Amino acid sequence: MKLIHCFQVNHTKSLLVPKGLYFWIALSWTGVIAYFCLTPSSNLPTVSVPYVDKFVHVSFHFAFTLFWFLFFKKQLSSQNVIKPLVFAFTLSVFFGVVIEILQGSCTTTRRGDFIDVLANTTGATLAVYVILVLSKFHRLDKI
């Protein structure tokens, strides 16, 4: 009986590590996005590729949605991917809109851009699609 109790405690402790790890990865990525989107544009390197900033927005929010999905999936201990996916997608779109509003109201070298919101939403949508496809072929309940 005591051996089973020890196993359960150790098993529970090991489950908490990934949940915390997913949270810190997602939160750190959120901070990276906020930094790069709110820092003065004169402090950022310039690249002469047309629409490269839109690809950056798509990439940022693809990863944002993926990282927050992993956290919500673990947090909710859900066998289904839909609920954590909706949370992550909604958070990504909301965060993208807030960042654009802050760019327009709190910075002098940036402006809010509706096309950036569309790029953010595209990145989040691509992440949803990839997660749904992966969930069909792999068991995401092991995350």
Secondary structure as GFF3:
##gff-version 3
##sequence-region A 1 143
A	DSSP	alpha_helix	2	38	.	.	.	ID=ss1
A	DSSP	three_ten_helix	41	43	.	.	.	ID=ss2
A	DSSP	alpha_helix	52	76	.	.	.	ID=ss3
A	DSSP	alpha_helix	82	106	.	.	.	ID=ss4
A	DSSP	alpha_helix	114	137	.	.	.	ID=ss5
A	DSSP	three_ten_helix	140	142	.	.	.	ID=ss6
###
